[in-house]
Amino acid sequence: MSKRQPYRPPVQRGFGQFVDSLVLLVLVALSLLAPLLFNSGESAAQKTPEAPATWESLQQNPTMQAQWQKLGFDAEQAAPIVRKKFHYEIEPLSLGITVAVIVAYFFFVLRVSDRQYREVIEERFGPRPPGGRSQ
């Protein structure tokens, strides 16, 4: 029997690691900036002037007022936060696109991982014998 050489995995060069890190950094930055770039909120021209804010006009009870004051807010400072309406509407098209991208990414990762796993096994244990499974 021949003595096997110890396994030496392939080494990625420093430039490759740098490029990988840079690509990941750009993708993270873009994913964080995308909501700001595609913001469909009100523009300054569309805003209507608001009446002076009071706790009553903001529909805040005494308990709520006390909590706002503990946080250091008066009625005028709390008004933009209280008046901002949060609409959690699910858009079917956006949801479908998101699901499609996640599923496609999952299958991409699965396919690439399977190929790389097979390459590592072949490097470590040699090529597969003809006829299927080894014994």
N, C-alpha and C positions, 0 to 999 in steps of 0.2 A: 504494500500500500504506500502511496505517496503521501508525504507529509504536506498538509495544507498550509498555505501562507496565512498569516493573521489578516483578518478583514480590515481594509482601510477604506472608509467611506470617501466619496468625492468631496473635495474642498471647494467652497465658493470663494472666489477672490474678493478682495476688499472693494474693488470697483463695483462688482455685482451686488454686494451687500449695501453699498452706498446708494446705488440706483433703486434697489428694492425699498430702502428706507425713504428715499425721496418720493417715490411713487405713492407709498402709503401715507406720507405726510400730506401730499397734495390732495389725495382722495379724502382724507379726514377733513382738511380745511374746506374743500369744496362741499362736502356733505354738511358742514356747519354753516357755511355761507349761503347755501341754496335757498333756505327759507327767506333770508333777507333779500336775496336777488329777485326772487319771484313773489315778493310780498304784494298782495292785492288789497291792502288796507286802504282806509280813507286817505285822500290827499288833503293837504292843508286848505285848499280852495273849497273843498266840499264840506268842511266843518261849519256848523252853525254856532253862533255865540251862545254860551250857556248862561243861565241866570246865576247870580251869586249862590254859592253852595252853603246850605245849612244842613245840620244833621237831620232835620225833618224832611227837607227836600230830597235828601239821599235815602230816606226811609230807613234810618238807622235807629234802633231802639237804645235806651240808656245803657244796656249791657254792651252793645256793639260800640257805642260811643266811648265807653270806658276802655275797651280793648284798643281802639284806634289811638286814644290818648296815651295809653301805656307804651304804644309803639312810637310815640312822638309825632303823631299826625293830628292836625286840626281838620275842620270840615273842608277847607279849600284844598289842602294837600291830599286828602283822601278822595276827593271828588273824582279825579280822573281814573282812579283805580276802581271805585265803586260803579261809576257810569260805564266803564268798558264792559261790553257784553261779550261773553264767551259762547260762541256757537260751535258746538261739536257735531257738525253734520258730516255724515259719511257719504262721500261721492263715489258712486259705484265704479266709474271709470278709473279714478285714482286708486281705489282699493284693488281693482282688477290688475292694473299695471304694477302696483306694488307686489301683489301676490305672484304675478308672473315673473317679475325680476328675482324675487327671493327663491322661487322654485327653480328657475333657470340657473341661478348661482349655485344652489344646492347640487343640482345634477352636474354642473361644471366641476365643482370641487370633488364630487364623488368620482367622476370620470378621471380627472387628473390624479387624484390620490390613488386610485386603483392602478393606473399606469405606473406611477412612481413606486408604489408598493411592490409591484411585480418586478420592476427594475432592481430594487434593493434586494429582493429575494434571489433574483438571478445572479447579481453580483456576489452575494454571500454564499450561495449554494450551487452555483453553476446553472447551465441551461437545463431546461426541462427535458427528461428523456422522451424519445419518440413513443407514441402510444398512450400518452396521458399521464396518469399518476405514477409517482415514484413509490417504491416500497420501503 
